[in-house]
Amino acid sequence: MISSPDPARLILVTGPARSGKSEWAERLADRSQRSVLYIATAAIDPADLEWQTRIASHRHRRPAHWQTQEIQTDLAGFLQSTSAQDCLLIDSLGTWLANLLEQSDEAWIETQQSFLANLKASPSSIILVAEEVGWGVVPAYPLGRTFRDRLGSLTRCIGAIADQVYLVTGGYVLNLSQLGIPLPKS
């Protein structure tokens, strides 16, 4: 049985594409008994009908009383304005990172550190959705490797500070916080 998310302030939900990770995160947010603010990191591209369909699918699943805020880049800044009454559902870290992929390594390190610091300092209950992209072949092009490596590193950093970490795959949800052994902090 999967434990209730109520005592958790920071939850990470990760998994591969189309695994149900967003649906699980939405269920956790709904169970939080707080005012839910859905943070959409994707930008709508009017020329990409398939992308619009994906976004519409997410919108239709969410309860009408949830508020939605679109934030493509400044998640750290947004976290500074949240309250303890809020449950933030940030979907997704991979899309957010893709929006910032052109940053230099130095700029990305600053962005990541600022985000992590504001994540720790936020009084809100926060649920983050992250894609698992490093389980396949190493991308043949540099930007693909940069994306994979940055997302893997970010997810690991968040996992180290999260109260609960879930892996959603193959139609199942695994509570890694209960089943796993955390790596020593480096």
Helices and strands as residue ranges (DSSP letters): E 10-15, H 21-31, E 35-40, H 49-61, E 67-70, H 75-79, E 86-91, H 93-99, H 105-121, E 125-131, H 142-161, E 164-169, E 172-175, H 176-179
